[in-house]
Amino acid sequence: MKFGEFEIETFVEHKFKLDGGSMFGVIPRTMWQKLIKPDENNLIDMAINLFVLKAHRKNFIFDIGLGDTLTDREKKIYGTIGESTMNEGLHSVGLTEDDIDFVIMTHLHTDHAGGAVKLENDKFVPRFKNATYITSQKEFDDATHPNERTSAVYVPERYYALKDAGQLQLIDGNYEFMPGINFVHTGGHTEGHFGIEMESGGQKVFYYADIFMSSSHMAVPFIPATDLYPLDSMEIKRKKLPEIIEDNVIMAFDHDMEIPFARVKADGKRLKIENVK
């Protein structure tokens, strides 16, 4: 999809299943099951949609999926289906691992950062040898010092591999990375979580990762139970939704099975999702 001088494309890196209740927090099943149907174990199907931006003669990838270094425990936690399709996905957008210039990691949960590394001689090394990896300082600090709640989704050895290779750049707060590409600190899902706002040719495209994880999570109170700071998640959603609607922003959803890109319209008190292809 082209917008102005930019082009953004997407592919599915992995499919997995998670508990539907945990993905909708305090929203009762009687409501959320109308949006996403659970299976007999209350699990819902989820995708890992990776987004590749071609801009300023550079190739960016936003988050990097589960990858192919998962332990059996991690595969169980995420209910993975099949294997990573990283290379096939990159080929589908005309690229290889060596073509990636920047890996932007909104946060370092395994389903967003596991694919940042690969194994060589039983050691983690950066998967993209020519890329600069970018995440927030706060996220890196928390991910390399996980607690009892976060240890299942943070694997410090993966992140240290990026730092030790000299390929990691840490940012802080809101950050204009390049003209038309801005990082916006959100907090909420994790304290260091940030979103990516792009604009070219008068068209805005937003990727807010797990703040707006799917087209079913646009409403302010639809917050996963996995968010560490749910009130902060609600606040950033409350702040951004008017802009998303009024400016005809195209949203990119990281975990939507059917709709990777959409516009959001106000339909009275409800939100209407329009698929963008």
C-alpha positions as CSV (number, residue, x, y, z in Angstrom):
1,M,0.0,0.0,0.0
2,K,1.4,3.3,-1.1
3,F,0.8,6.6,0.7
4,G,2.6,9.6,-0.6
5,E,6.3,8.7,-1.0
6,F,6.1,5.8,1.4
7,E,5.0,2.2,0.9
8,I,3.9,-0.2,3.7
9,E,3.4,-3.9,3.2
10,T,2.5,-6.7,5.6
11,F,2.8,-10.5,6.0
12,V,1.9,-13.0,8.7
13,E,5.0,-14.3,10.6
14,H,3.2,-16.7,12.9
15,K,-0.3,-17.7,14.1
16,F,-1.0,-18.6,17.7
17,K,-3.7,-18.9,20.3
18,L,-4.2,-17.1,23.6
19,D,-6.9,-17.0,26.3
20,G,-9.8,-14.9,25.0
21,G,-10.6,-13.5,28.5
22,S,-7.0,-12.4,29.0
23,M,-7.1,-10.6,25.7
24,F,-10.1,-8.5,26.7
25,G,-9.6,-8.0,30.4
26,V,-12.7,-6.9,32.2
27,I,-14.9,-7.1,29.1
28,P,-17.2,-10.1,29.7
29,R,-17.2,-13.0,27.3
30,T,-20.8,-12.4,26.3
31,M,-19.5,-9.2,24.6
32,W,-16.2,-10.1,23.2
33,Q,-17.2,-13.5,21.7
34,K,-19.4,-11.6,19.3
35,L,-16.2,-10.0,17.9
36,I,-13.8,-13.0,18.0
37,K,-15.2,-16.6,18.5
38,P,-13.3,-18.7,21.1
39,D,-12.7,-22.4,20.8
40,E,-13.8,-25.0,23.4
41,N,-10.9,-24.0,25.6
42,N,-11.7,-20.3,25.5
43,L,-8.7,-19.7,23.2
44,I,-8.9,-17.2,20.3
45,D,-6.9,-17.3,17.1
46,M,-4.4,-14.5,16.7
47,A,-1.9,-13.5,14.0
48,I,1.5,-11.9,14.1
49,N,1.3,-9.3,11.3
50,L,4.7,-7.8,10.5
51,F,4.8,-4.5,8.7
52,V,7.6,-3.4,6.3
53,L,7.9,0.3,5.6
54,K,9.9,1.4,2.5
55,A,10.7,5.1,3.0
56,H,13.7,7.4,2.6
57,R,15.4,4.6,0.5
58,K,15.5,2.4,3.6
59,N,13.6,-0.7,4.7
60,F,12.0,-0.7,8.2
61,I,10.3,-3.6,9.9
62,F,8.0,-3.0,12.8
63,D,8.4,-5.6,15.5
64,I,9.7,-9.0,14.5
65,G,7.4,-11.8,15.7
66,L,8.1,-15.0,17.5
67,G,10.9,-16.2,15.3
68,D,12.4,-19.7,15.3
69,T,14.3,-19.9,18.6
70,L,11.3,-20.6,20.9
71,T,11.7,-23.2,23.6
72,D,9.0,-25.8,24.2
73,R,7.8,-23.8,27.2
74,E,7.4,-20.7,25.0
75,K,5.5,-22.6,22.3
76,K,3.1,-23.8,25.0
77,I,2.7,-20.3,26.5
78,Y,1.9,-18.8,23.1
79,G,-0.1,-21.8,21.7
80,T,1.9,-21.6,18.4
81,I,0.5,-23.0,15.2
82,G,3.1,-24.1,12.7
83,E,6.5,-22.5,12.3
84,S,7.8,-19.0,11.6
85,T,7.4,-17.8,8.0
86,M,9.8,-15.0,8.4
87,N,11.9,-15.6,5.3
88,E,8.9,-16.4,3.1
89,G,7.2,-13.3,4.3
90,L,10.2,-11.1,3.5
91,H,10.5,-12.6,0.1
92,S,6.8,-11.8,-0.5
93,V,7.6,-8.1,-0.1
94,G,10.7,-8.4,-2.3
95,L,13.3,-8.5,0.5
96,T,15.7,-10.7,2.4
97,E,17.1,-10.5,5.9
98,D,20.1,-8.6,4.6
99,D,17.9,-5.9,3.1
100,I,16.5,-4.7,6.5
101,D,18.0,-1.4,7.6
102,F,16.0,-0.8,10.8
103,V,14.1,-3.1,13.2
104,I,11.7,-1.0,15.3
105,M,10.6,-2.9,18.4
106,T,7.7,-1.2,20.1
107,H,8.3,-3.4,23.1
108,L,10.2,-6.6,23.8
109,H,7.6,-9.3,24.6
110,T,8.5,-12.5,22.8
111,D,5.8,-12.3,20.2
112,H,7.2,-8.9,19.2
113,A,11.0,-9.5,19.6
114,G,11.7,-13.2,19.6
115,G,12.5,-13.1,15.9
116,A,15.2,-10.4,16.4
117,V,17.7,-13.1,16.9
118,K,18.7,-16.5,15.5
119,L,20.9,-19.3,16.9
120,E,24.4,-19.9,15.6
121,N,26.5,-22.5,17.5
122,D,23.8,-22.5,20.2
123,K,24.3,-18.8,20.7
124,F,21.9,-15.9,20.1
125,V,23.0,-13.5,17.4
126,P,21.2,-10.7,15.5
127,R,19.1,-12.1,12.7
128,F,19.4,-9.0,10.6
129,K,23.2,-8.4,10.3
130,N,22.9,-5.0,8.5
131,A,20.1,-3.6,10.7
132,T,20.0,-1.1,13.6
133,Y,17.5,-2.4,16.2
134,I,15.6,0.3,18.0
135,T,13.6,0.1,21.3
136,S,13.1,2.3,24.3
137,Q,15.6,2.6,27.1
138,K,12.8,1.9,29.7
139,E,11.7,-1.2,27.8
140,F,15.2,-2.6,27.6
141,D,15.8,-2.0,31.3
142,D,12.6,-3.8,32.2
143,A,13.1,-6.6,29.8
144,T,16.6,-7.4,31.0
145,H,15.4,-7.4,34.6
146,P,12.1,-9.2,34.5
147,N,10.0,-9.9,37.6
148,E,7.7,-12.7,38.6
149,R,4.9,-11.5,36.2
150,T,7.1,-10.6,33.2
151,S,9.7,-13.4,33.2
152,A,7.5,-15.6,30.9
153,V,7.5,-13.0,28.1
154,Y,11.0,-11.4,28.5
155,V,14.2,-13.3,27.6
156,P,17.2,-11.1,28.5
157,E,19.7,-13.2,26.5
158,R,18.0,-12.2,23.3
159,Y,18.2,-8.5,24.0
160,Y,21.8,-8.6,25.3
161,A,22.8,-10.3,22.0
162,L,21.7,-7.2,20.1
163,K,23.5,-4.9,22.5
164,D,26.7,-7.0,22.5
165,A,26.7,-6.9,18.7
166,G,26.6,-3.1,18.7
167,Q,23.4,-3.0,16.8
168,L,21.0,-1.7,19.5
169,Q,19.8,1.9,19.7
170,L,17.8,3.0,22.7
171,I,15.5,5.9,22.6
172,D,13.6,7.8,25.3
173,G,10.1,9.5,25.2
174,N,8.6,10.8,22.0
175,Y,11.1,10.8,19.1
176,E,11.1,12.0,15.5
177,F,13.1,9.3,13.9
178,M,13.0,10.6,10.3
179,P,10.7,13.1,8.5
180,G,7.3,11.5,8.5
181,I,8.2,8.8,11.0
182,N,7.6,9.5,14.7
183,F,7.7,7.3,17.8
184,V,5.1,8.1,20.4
185,H,5.6,6.8,24.0
186,T,2.4,5.2,25.2
187,G,3.2,3.1,28.3
188,G,0.2,1.0,29.2
189,H,0.9,-2.4,27.8
190,T,4.4,-2.1,29.3
191,E,6.0,1.0,30.7
192,G,8.3,1.4,27.8
193,H,5.8,0.6,25.0
194,F,5.6,3.1,22.1
195,G,3.6,3.5,18.9
196,I,4.8,4.5,15.4
197,E,3.1,7.3,13.4
198,M,3.8,7.7,9.7
199,E,2.6,10.5,7.4
200,S,3.3,11.1,3.7
201,G,1.3,12.8,1.0
202,G,-1.3,13.9,3.5
203,Q,-2.1,10.3,4.6
204,K,-1.4,9.1,8.1
205,V,-0.7,5.5,9.0
206,F,-0.5,4.5,12.7
207,Y,1.0,1.3,14.2
208,Y,0.3,1.2,17.9
209,A,1.2,-2.4,18.4
210,D,-0.6,-3.8,21.5
211,I,-2.5,-0.6,22.4
212,F,-4.7,-1.2,19.3
213,M,-3.8,-4.8,18.7
214,S,-6.8,-5.7,16.5
215,S,-9.9,-4.1,14.9
216,S,-11.8,-5.6,17.9
217,H,-9.7,-3.6,20.4
218,M,-10.4,0.0,19.2
219,A,-12.9,0.9,22.0
220,V,-11.2,2.6,25.0
221,P,-12.1,-0.1,27.6
222,F,-11.1,-3.1,25.5
223,I,-7.8,-3.6,27.2
224,P,-6.0,-6.9,27.6
225,A,-5.5,-8.2,31.1
226,T,-1.8,-8.5,30.2
227,D,-1.4,-4.7,30.2
228,L,0.7,-3.7,33.2
229,Y,-0.8,-0.2,33.4
230,P,-4.3,-0.5,31.9
231,L,-5.4,3.0,32.9
232,D,-2.4,4.4,30.9
233,S,-3.6,2.2,27.9
234,M,-7.1,3.7,28.2
235,E,-5.7,7.2,28.4
236,I,-3.6,7.0,25.2
237,K,-6.5,5.4,23.4
238,R,-8.9,8.1,24.6
239,K,-6.4,10.7,23.4
240,K,-5.7,9.2,20.0
241,L,-9.1,8.0,18.9
242,P,-10.5,11.5,17.9
243,E,-7.4,12.0,15.7
244,I,-7.7,8.6,14.2
245,I,-11.3,9.2,13.2
246,E,-11.1,12.9,12.2
247,D,-7.8,12.5,10.2
248,N,-8.9,9.4,8.4
249,V,-5.9,7.5,9.7
250,I,-5.2,4.0,8.5
251,M,-4.5,1.7,11.4
252,A,-2.1,-1.2,11.2
253,F,-3.1,-4.1,13.5
254,D,-0.4,-6.5,14.8
255,H,-2.7,-9.3,15.9
256,D,-5.8,-9.2,13.7
257,M,-6.5,-12.4,11.8
258,E,-8.5,-10.8,9.1
259,I,-7.8,-7.0,8.9
260,P,-4.2,-5.8,9.0
261,F,-5.2,-2.3,7.7
262,A,-8.4,-0.4,8.5
263,R,-9.9,3.0,8.8
264,V,-12.1,3.8,11.9
265,K,-15.3,5.7,11.6
266,A,-17.7,7.0,14.3
267,D,-21.2,5.5,14.0
268,G,-23.1,7.2,16.7
269,K,-21.6,5.9,19.9
270,R,-20.1,2.9,18.2
271,L,-16.9,2.5,16.1
272,K,-17.2,1.2,12.5
273,I,-14.2,-0.6,11.0
274,E,-13.5,-0.2,7.3
275,N,-11.0,-2.7,5.9
276,V,-8.3,-1.1,3.7
277,K,-6.6,-3.3,1.1
